[in-house]
Amino acid sequence: MKSWQRTAGAFLLIVSGVVIQQSVWVLRLFDRGQPGSGFMPFGLGVILAMLSTLIILTHWGPDEKRVRFWEGKAWLRPLLAIVIMGAYVIAFDDLGAVTSVVILVTAWLLILEKKRVVVAAGTGLLTGLVVYLVFERLLMTPFPRGFLF
């Protein structure tokens, strides 16, 4: 699995290089003292380059022992992930963005990651709070409103 992660990291590193190159050569980083059209792609390309380098470095070394997908219950976790994401998509408009994010994160941590209830609920509530503060208050993004938010 680590080799696939390294391959993905290398691919993303190439993509970030192309984005950085295009933002410098084709678009302008600065235009009359103001950020130009290439400023944001350049910054995002640098962030992508750093993250892809981090992926490559953290997945260095030999691969772990492979577990066959149909042996035992290895197929159950991906199926549960699909079910949880499907429920999230269906409930997003009715429950609202913040409430559905809290339920998604809590369910994911409880069912798939086998975290304690306190950790899962706390992480879900904090994630919902961050989504609310960033998107509703800071960015003023209109999200679907549910029965709580």
N, C-alpha and C positions, 0 to 999 in steps of 0.2 A: 504494500500500500504506500510505503514511503516513496517508492520510485515514481508512482503516479503523482504524488504531491510535488515532488521535485520537478517533474515534467510540466505540471500545471504552473508552478512557480516560474520556470524558465519561459514558458509561453507568455505569461503575464508580464514578465520582465521585458520581453521583446515588444509586447504591445505598449508598455509604458515608454519604451525608447522611441517608438514611432510617434506616440502622442507628444512627447517632449520635442522631438525633432520637428514635427509639423507645426507645433505651437511657436517655435522659435523661427523657423525658416519661412513658413507660409503666412501665419498670423502674426500680429504684432504683440509683443509683450507690453509695450508702453506706447501710448499715442498722445503726444503733446503733454507729457507729465502725468497723464491719467493711465490707469490700467487699460490695456488694449484688449482686443478680442482673444488673444492667445494667453492672457494672464491666467485665467481660471483653468484651461486645459493643461497649461504648464504645471501649475500647482498640483492638480489632480494626478498628472503623470508622475511627478516626483513622489507623491504619497503612494501611488500604485507601485512604483519601483522599490520603495522602502519595504512595503508589505510583501511584495513577491520575493524580495531578497530574504526577508524574515521567514517566509514559508520554506524556501530552499534550505536555509541554515538549520531550521528546527526539525526538518525531516531528513537530515543527513544520517547515513548509516544503513545497515542491512534491513531488509523488509522483515516484518513479523511473520509468524506462521499463519498461513492462510486457513480460513475457516470456510468450508463449502457452504454455499447459500442454502441448499435444501436439507442439509444435515441438522438434526435436532430441531431447534426452534430459532435458527438464525434468521429466517425469513420473517419472523413475527415483528421485530423492531421496525424494519422498513414499512411493513404494512400498517403498523400503528402510527408511524409518522405520517403516512399518506392520509389515514383516517382523521388524525388530529388537524392536519392542514386543510383537509376538505371541510371539516366542521367549522374551522376558522373562516374560510372563504364564504360559506353559506351564512354564517351568523354575523358577519362583519357589518352589513347594512342594518340589520335589525337590532343588534346589541350596541352598536356604535364602535368607533375605533378604539377608544381607550379601554372600555370594558372587555372587548374581544381580545385585545393584546394581553391584558391581565390574565384572562382565562387561558389563552394560548400558551403563554410562558409557564404558568403554573402547571397546566396539564402536561406540557412537554417535560418539565423537570420531574414531576411526580411519576409519570408513566414510563417515559423512555430513559431518563437519566437516573431514576431510582433515588432521588434526593428526599430528604426528610420533608415533612409537611411544612414545618416552620420556614425552612430554607426556600422551598418552592413558592410558598405564598408570599414571603417577604420579597423575593426576587421578582415575582409577578407584579406585586404592588409597586415596587420601586420602578420597574420598567414602565408600567402604566403612568406613573407620576412623571417620569422623564418624557414620555411621549406627549402627555398633556401639556407640560410646561414648554417643551421645545416647539411642538407643532401648533398648539392652540394659542398659547400666549406670546411666544417669541416670534414665530414666523407667521402667525395668524392664518394658518392653512385651514380651509373648511373641510372638516372630516364629517362622516356620517354621525349623527347624534343618536344615542341609544336611550335606554330608560334611565341610566345613571348619569352619563356624560354626553 
